[in-house]
């Protein structure tokens, strides 16, 4: 793609990076076939190629974002299916991240939208606040007819639809390898997952400990910054990243870590990108690169442990490939292989590259599109007639679980069970 940025504009490193990304696009349109919003809405401006044109025009002319740009960028899930498809290697992820930050700085959203985004940024990254908000959800449900009737308030209805009717009890595993540890890892606590399903990390810790790995949770770490990052709140996201980097680097220097393990793939994609996010921060660039190099999805690490191969179980597992795992981190075969090694019959639905509609806060801020994507995903999963559905991301688990009676679990919960753990609660009636 030909660009016309001035030398003055290109003196800005962020604009120079965006210009380099734009120039790689050759308008081929391969991305349109795998873009969930284009497939759903049929609008060229809701495809990666269309958004690239909008971003180019906005940045090249040095103008503030307008309503049209915001509408179509907001509809982007950041599922990154387009980057998997693109033959030219267009780095769409960092381009749309730049566009979102530009929108946040230059566009004044309608009041209801501003308040909703501020609420999400204030609550979701902080476990205590999120727990309190979910405890108050029954009161909010009394106003559901009002929320559903107003387009401006519909995100509140979507948020309440996703809120669990009952919060699981917080779980803290205090287990250690019986002998000398074979490795030492940090397990990300994060934010939303610790409230919505603390059993995931508990299962991961039990499983790893059973195979001789010392698992630590590092004091001072928390939200990875992904939730605010994808809302264009760049500085807030970087603050979260710096806090985590400081915490993990203290642990690395004190006792060492073989890896930083993540059970939420959306967080993993962001943490693996810390080096890029903080590349211009002289105080953090080197530390960010060290942390990013140690970051591993839980299934990546389990594959290296070479767990024993088990006899096949009479249980059909439908594997949902989270976008952040298959497109963001390019991890496709490993999660299925680990499950198959543990004796599970693994099936994957048709059009597995298409997003379930969760995408962080997307299913709250864009409930209509997210709902259509969820229904399509549920149909494709149901066609497999599974006994259980598994995924590696809490957002996907929540989104899919809100629309099916089939048990929905994190893959590590199945693996913990297969290798000696208790039967997961959701499977005890099977």
Buried (B, 14 or more C-beta within 10 A) or exposed (E): BEBEBEEEBBEEEBBEBBBBBBBBBEEEEBBBEBBBBBBBBEEBBBBBBBBBBBBBEBBBEEEEBEEEBBEBBBBBBBBBBBBBBBEEEBBBBBBBBBBBBBBBEBBEBEEBBEEBBEBBBEBBBBBEBBBEBBEEBEEBBEEBEEBBEEEEBBBBBBBBBBBBEEBEEEBEBEEEBEEEBEBBBBBBBBBBBBBBBBBBBBBBBBBBBBBBBBBEBBEEBBBBBBBBBBBBBBEBBBBBBBBBBBBBBBBBEEEEBBBBBBBBBBBBBBBBBBBBBBBEBEEBBEBBBBBBEBBBBBBBBBBEBEBEEEEEBEBBBBBBBBBBBBBBBEBBEBBBBBBBBBBBBBBBBEEBBBBBBBBBBBBBBBBEBBBBBBEBBBEBBBEBEBBBBBBBBBBBBBBBBBBBEBBBBBBBBBBBBBBEBEEBEBBEEE
